[in-house]
Amino acid sequence: MAKFTKANSVGEWLDQRLNTTTLNKVLMTEYWIPKDINFLWAMGVLLATTFGILVISGIFLMMYYKPDVNLAFDSVNYTIMQEVAYGWLFRHMHGVAASVVFLIIYIHMFTGIYYGSYKQGREMIWISGMLLFVVFSAAGFSGYMLPWGQMSYWAAMVITNLFGGIPFIGPDLVVWIRGDFNVADATLTRFFMLHVFLLPIVIMGLIAFHFYTLRIPHVNNQDSEELDFDAEAEKYLSGNKKESKVIPFWPIFISKDLAVLGIFLLFYFYLVFFHYEFAMDPVNFDPADNMATPAHIYPEWYFLWSYEVLRGFFFDIGPMKAFDIGLAAFGFANAIFLFLPFLDRDTKILPAHKRPAFFVWFWILMADLIVLTIWGKLPPTGANAWVGFVAATLFIVLFILLPVISKIDAKKRGA
Amino acid sequence: MSNETNRRDFLGYTFAAVAAVGGAASLVGMKKAWDPLPSVLSSGFTEFDLSAVKAGHPSTIMWRGKPVFILKKTADMQPNKRDLIINGDRYTIAIGLCTHLGCIPAWKKTKWKCPCHGGEFNASGEEIFGPPPRPLDLPPFSISGTKIVLGEEGPEYKKIAAAMKA
């Protein structure tokens, strides 16, 4: 054992045993952040905070929630909403946070795409982030099921049915996932376990990994300037703070994050108190009924774009069934972002406004995603079906074209 | 054992073998834990008397938590290879879940219409419009007299299932 001398303070006592001074430097006071980054880089802290809100409000909901098909609906809509003091607040905080967390994830993602933060050396940041997105989606879906309303039930029906499209094992896989021939009690209890235990643990692990992936390549900046972080840090530490291009995360940079967080929390609590219904679909206030389907079912807003890609292909092409094309397109849409660092063939990291062709590509992608989101909520009949088809096709074409487009930019710059 | 393999390597390989067997065994256990329970499997039989059905008005009965449509065909409905014929009456037996993504289609006079994505099925359960990739599924059943038992594969079921595959 190392030699321990008598400590003069609690802090010193802990430092001897846990090396807290070094830990604090590595994580906080000597974790270097470029000066040239805007409010869009604050989304990480917003997401960490929102995840914290979800965990804490979730703990309070879990104390009264009953994962049983006969009790679940009333435990949420009567016990938690009517009887538990401030139960309504915890439910609305949880529901609204589950919705806005996706808004912030999308802003975070598209900031990364715009500034090229997924490229050359930062691939692992991007990949771990996309894995987080996938697990967040699974957590959002498994949680949506728990109140056991009509939308919960039929969402579970549709999503579990998607696995039926997998060749050969599909139908058996659906029964295995549900634990019954239908979405039933076994399905509810296992999704409860996924939502409150397994997926949150995986998310926490991935968040730690996501932070770790930042340590070596460091965070990107508005001009995508390549900084020598060691040299810049030395300048800062020697007192040359003005000339140094970096600042410590704590206590300097965090002040900006906290300012953005303050504005975000105002927006968030405005929704919680005055517009919580935007995260609470009215159909879900009817108890689940396995013998009656609601007239029109749709997912929450954050899944609409991929839902529209799924159903955008509504006619058979040659020997391929519309259903299988849609499923393949859906799989493509959800997996393709993971490969972004390798589809972008430009050899330099630059923000989109310095890459003319990519700039156009980026904004067409944004517009297409917005169209997919809007039409995902509309009934898929008549002209709507064709809008969905065109937008879904455009989405796929955009990603097929990306390697070419990014090369054109590089060539024009003379690279 | 060759001279290059030392004791530590041997211990490592032994541990790897034990761990692989244990890991595979626990995967099997975990897979089976998510299979439907015996009580779920055994409650999968439902009996229904066909003689009370009125032609042209489908009955919906619940089997394994799913709706099953039973339609006695009227004279002007097309005969089909999947018709169940009992005493000269033709019946369509089908699981009442759209083969697209599992919503329950509603009966509209001459056909089933799916509310979710607009799929349509005719009186024989065949897809006639929209995204459904195949006709409504046939539940396993057996017949005794005018009674149908859902969940058992009787000879009538096997005949119709074979005709549908052909």
Interface residues (C-beta under 8 A of the other chain):
Chain A: W154 M157 V158 N161 L162 V175 W176 I177 R178 G179 D180 F181 N182 V183 A184 A186 R190 N290 M291 A292 T293 P294 A295 H296 I297 R311 F314 K321 A322 F323 D324 G326 P379 P380 T381
Chain B: K31 W34 D35 P36 L37 V40 G44 T60 M62 R64 G65 K66 P67 H100 L101 G102 C103 I104 P115 C116 H117 G118 G130 P131 P132 P133
